[in-house]
Amino acid sequence: MKLLTTIALLMLIQGCTMLPDMNQFSLYSADEEVVVSESDEIVNVDALDTQTAMQETEQQQDAIDEFGAIVRPAVYSSVNGAYKSRPLAKHIGDYVRNMAQDLVSNMEYVTERTPVAVTHFSLIDSDLKETNLLGYQIAESFTHEFHKFRMPVVEFKATQFIRVTDTGDFVLSRDFLDLTSTTPIQYVLTGTMTKHQGGYIVNARMLGMESNVIVASSQMFIPFYVVDALIPSESSKTAEIVDGVRLIRGE
């Protein structure tokens, strides 16, 4: 009896070893999930994951420009909404810094003793008397950069008094009646901005006030998503459009 039982167990074990490995026909293993294409072909998951990771790495490398800013953010705002893109590593001032260095490298006649002024940059397709928030900030950034180069920058919007109001204390003014007309300025930095597919082309030039001769120039492309990071303040929104009609509050 024991002999028959032993023979039966040996035959059972031998039959189990002859069965095919069912893992070869399974779509899932214990450690990983196998991806099946539409043609029911089994794809190597390890190779797919490696290829995907390499593509993501390449996209991340291509998504950063030479100034460290993100070139292809997932979402970026319009000028009418809040900024909703990835955090920017650089801003307008970093682009202006490169332009200032370019200006100084090819600058003539301007020294540490020649007073210079910085005006707002105008839109090139206007009558050169229109600008926007970008034009304001470019001028402010250039003033900062030129001061770092030890140039005597003249703040011609400064008054000879401090105006104390309910909303704050101010020494700057855009009312020409508050300003003096005897400001010593020998050179002035000005420029234009051109809307371009994907951004703005900014052209800067240093002019002699008397000769109007260009003594330095620079050009830079600023992406739209960097420009859109500038958000207008609520006080600057003086006009409202209702049913296609611009409404302006009177005094």
Summary of the structure (lengths in Angstrom):
residues: 251
radius of gyration: 33.5
end to end distance: 115.4
largest distance: 125.2
contacts: 578
relative contact order: 0.13
helix: 31%
strand: 26%
